[in-house]
Amino acid sequence: MSILIHRMAAAATLCLTAGGAGASGLAVHVADTAGAPLPDAVAWLEPEAGQGQAKPAKGAEIEQKGLKFLPLVTVVQTGSRIDFPNNDKVRHHIYSFSPAHKFDQKLYSGTSATPQIFDKPGVVVLGCNIHDKMVAYVRVVDTPYFAKADASGLGRVDAPAGKYVLKVWHFNMAGGQPSEQAVAIKAGEAYGTASLRLAMKPPAGGDAL
């Protein structure tokens, strides 16, 4: 674990708060070092070895509309399928060079793109060979317990009682590796909250795929 990750973990605070009866998991708030919320941050809970976890229940969809990938960030469990409908009036050629999932989807329009199965954990950066400014990120995680932060930087991770490692990632975070800390969810205990601040990279003119 790098010095940066240690610093991020040390800056993270965890406190239990009252919640609805029968609820379990963590409400995770993510901000940058200045305190500004980080929409699209991804938080997930990796169970301690030996804890059971569900298989992927559903896939996801990343559409192309207005010469953009929507949504910008998608999180799925390992083994999930993602569809790529093209809702633009022009054709797109999507691809990824990322080690977690390399693929090349030739020019197409409509819904003719072959769905992709994301079977390795990691980050997959998507691009379009025709429209260089198009970019999107897929975070593939080895757990069904995950959430993506909303505009306020808040995401709620539903999970049963057990011991976990909480991991938090943002596509523009310095170092690229998720912040992490050990957490425990006890049976019958209300929702907890975790608040983390992540160091961001300076704004860049583009993203390398």
C-alpha positions as CSV (number, residue, x, y, z in Angstrom):
1,M,0.0,0.0,0.0
2,S,1.5,3.4,-1.0
3,I,2.1,6.3,1.3
4,L,-0.7,8.2,-0.5
5,I,-3.2,5.4,0.3
6,H,-2.0,5.3,4.0
7,R,-2.6,9.1,4.2
8,M,-6.1,8.7,2.6
9,A,-7.0,6.0,5.0
10,A,-5.7,7.9,8.0
11,A,-7.9,10.9,6.9
12,A,-11.0,8.8,6.7
13,T,-13.4,8.9,9.7
14,L,-16.0,6.3,10.5
15,C,-18.9,6.8,13.0
16,L,-22.1,4.9,13.7
17,T,-25.3,6.8,13.5
18,A,-29.0,6.0,14.0
19,G,-30.8,4.6,11.0
20,G,-33.9,2.8,9.9
21,A,-34.9,-0.4,11.5
22,G,-33.6,-3.4,9.7
23,A,-31.2,-1.4,7.5
24,S,-27.6,-2.3,7.3
25,G,-24.6,-1.0,5.4
26,L,-22.8,2.3,5.1
27,A,-23.7,5.8,3.9
28,V,-20.4,7.0,2.4
29,H,-19.7,10.7,1.8
30,V,-16.7,11.5,-0.5
31,A,-15.1,14.9,-1.0
32,D,-11.8,16.3,-2.2
33,T,-9.2,17.7,0.1
34,A,-10.8,21.1,0.0
35,G,-14.2,19.6,1.1
36,A,-15.9,19.8,-2.3
37,P,-18.2,16.8,-2.9
38,L,-17.0,14.2,-5.5
39,P,-19.9,13.0,-7.6
40,D,-19.3,9.7,-9.4
41,A,-16.9,8.5,-6.7
42,V,-17.4,4.7,-6.2
43,A,-17.5,3.0,-2.8
44,W,-17.6,-0.8,-2.2
45,L,-17.3,-3.2,0.6
46,E,-15.1,-6.3,0.1
47,P,-16.1,-9.1,2.6
48,E,-13.6,-10.7,4.8
49,A,-12.4,-14.1,3.5
50,G,-15.0,-16.8,4.0
51,Q,-18.0,-14.5,3.9
52,G,-20.5,-15.4,1.2
53,Q,-21.6,-13.0,-1.4
54,A,-24.2,-12.9,-4.1
55,K,-23.5,-13.4,-7.8
56,P,-24.2,-10.6,-10.3
57,A,-27.9,-9.9,-10.3
58,K,-28.1,-7.5,-13.2
59,G,-26.0,-5.8,-15.8
60,A,-25.8,-2.2,-16.9
61,E,-26.2,0.1,-19.9
62,I,-23.9,2.8,-21.2
63,E,-25.5,4.8,-24.0
64,Q,-24.0,7.1,-26.5
65,K,-26.0,10.3,-26.8
66,G,-25.0,13.9,-27.7
67,L,-21.5,12.6,-28.5
68,K,-21.0,11.5,-24.9
69,F,-21.0,8.2,-23.0
70,L,-23.8,8.3,-20.4
71,P,-23.2,7.7,-17.6
72,L,-19.7,8.9,-17.2
73,V,-19.0,6.3,-14.5
74,T,-20.5,2.9,-14.2
75,V,-19.8,0.3,-11.4
76,V,-20.6,-3.4,-11.8
77,Q,-19.8,-6.6,-10.1
78,T,-17.2,-8.9,-11.8
79,G,-19.0,-11.1,-14.4
80,S,-21.7,-8.5,-15.2
81,R,-22.8,-7.6,-18.8
82,I,-22.9,-4.1,-20.1
83,D,-24.9,-3.0,-23.2
84,F,-23.8,-0.1,-25.4
85,P,-26.8,1.3,-27.3
86,N,-26.0,4.1,-29.7
87,N,-28.7,6.8,-29.5
88,D,-26.9,9.3,-31.6
89,K,-27.6,9.9,-35.3
90,V,-24.0,9.1,-36.1
91,R,-22.1,5.9,-35.8
92,H,-19.6,5.2,-33.1
93,H,-16.6,2.9,-32.7
94,I,-16.0,2.2,-29.1
95,Y,-13.0,0.5,-27.6
96,S,-10.8,0.0,-24.5
97,F,-7.1,-0.7,-24.1
98,S,-7.5,-1.3,-20.4
99,P,-6.0,-4.5,-19.1
100,A,-9.2,-5.3,-17.1
101,H,-11.2,-5.5,-20.3
102,K,-9.8,-4.9,-23.8
103,F,-12.3,-4.8,-26.7
104,D,-12.9,-3.1,-30.0
105,Q,-16.5,-2.5,-31.2
106,K,-16.4,-1.5,-34.8
107,L,-18.6,1.3,-36.3
108,Y,-22.3,0.8,-35.5
109,S,-25.5,2.6,-34.8
110,G,-28.6,1.7,-32.8
111,T,-28.4,-1.3,-30.6
112,S,-26.3,-3.6,-32.8
113,A,-23.2,-3.5,-30.5
114,T,-22.4,-6.8,-28.9
115,P,-22.8,-6.7,-25.1
116,Q,-19.5,-7.0,-23.2
117,I,-18.9,-9.2,-20.2
118,F,-16.6,-7.6,-17.6
119,D,-15.0,-10.6,-16.0
120,K,-11.9,-9.0,-14.3
121,P,-11.9,-6.5,-11.5
122,G,-10.3,-3.1,-12.2
123,V,-10.8,0.1,-14.1
124,V,-11.9,0.1,-17.8
125,V,-11.6,3.4,-19.7
126,L,-13.8,3.7,-22.8
127,G,-13.2,5.8,-25.8
128,C,-14.5,6.3,-29.3
129,N,-12.2,6.0,-32.4
130,I,-14.3,8.6,-34.2
131,H,-14.9,11.1,-31.5
132,D,-11.8,11.6,-29.4
133,K,-13.4,13.6,-26.7
134,M,-15.8,10.8,-25.7
135,V,-14.6,9.0,-22.5
136,A,-16.2,6.9,-19.8
137,Y,-15.1,4.7,-16.9
138,V,-16.2,1.3,-15.7
139,R,-15.2,0.2,-12.2
140,V,-15.5,-3.5,-11.9
141,V,-15.5,-4.8,-8.3
142,D,-15.4,-8.3,-6.8
143,T,-18.4,-7.7,-4.6
144,P,-22.1,-7.0,-4.9
145,Y,-21.9,-4.3,-2.2
146,F,-21.2,-1.1,-4.0
147,A,-22.6,2.4,-4.7
148,K,-21.8,5.5,-6.8
149,A,-21.9,8.9,-5.2
150,D,-24.6,11.4,-6.2
151,A,-24.2,15.1,-6.8
152,S,-23.7,15.7,-3.1
153,G,-20.9,13.1,-3.0
154,L,-23.0,10.6,-1.1
155,G,-23.5,6.9,-1.9
156,R,-25.2,4.3,0.2
157,V,-23.8,0.7,0.2
158,D,-26.3,-1.9,1.3
159,A,-24.6,-4.9,2.9
160,P,-25.4,-7.6,5.6
161,A,-23.6,-7.9,8.9
162,G,-19.9,-8.8,8.7
163,K,-16.4,-7.6,8.5
164,Y,-15.3,-5.7,5.4
165,V,-12.7,-3.5,3.7
166,L,-14.3,-0.3,2.5
167,K,-12.7,1.0,-0.7
168,V,-13.4,4.3,-2.4
169,W,-12.2,5.4,-5.8
170,H,-12.6,8.3,-8.2
171,F,-11.5,8.4,-11.8
172,N,-9.4,11.6,-11.2
173,M,-7.9,10.7,-7.8
174,A,-4.1,11.1,-7.4
175,G,-2.3,7.8,-7.6
176,G,-5.2,6.0,-9.1
177,Q,-5.5,3.4,-6.3
178,P,-8.5,3.3,-4.0
179,S,-8.5,4.5,-0.5
180,E,-9.4,1.8,2.0
181,Q,-10.1,1.1,5.6
182,A,-11.5,-1.9,7.7
183,V,-15.1,-1.6,8.8
184,A,-17.5,-3.9,10.6
185,I,-21.3,-4.1,10.3
186,K,-23.0,-5.8,13.2
187,A,-26.2,-7.7,13.1
188,G,-29.1,-5.5,14.1
189,E,-27.0,-2.4,14.0
190,A,-28.2,0.8,12.3
191,Y,-26.6,2.3,9.2
192,G,-23.2,3.7,9.7
193,T,-21.6,6.6,7.9
194,A,-18.1,7.0,6.5
195,S,-16.6,10.3,5.4
196,L,-13.5,10.3,3.2
197,R,-11.4,13.0,1.5
198,L,-9.4,12.1,-1.6
199,A,-6.5,13.9,-3.2
200,M,-7.3,14.8,-6.8
201,K,-5.0,15.1,-9.9
202,P,-4.8,18.6,-11.4
203,P,-7.3,19.1,-14.3
204,A,-6.0,17.8,-17.6
205,G,-6.9,18.4,-21.1
206,G,-7.6,14.8,-21.9
207,D,-7.5,11.2,-20.6
208,A,-5.1,8.6,-21.8
209,L,-6.9,5.3,-22.6
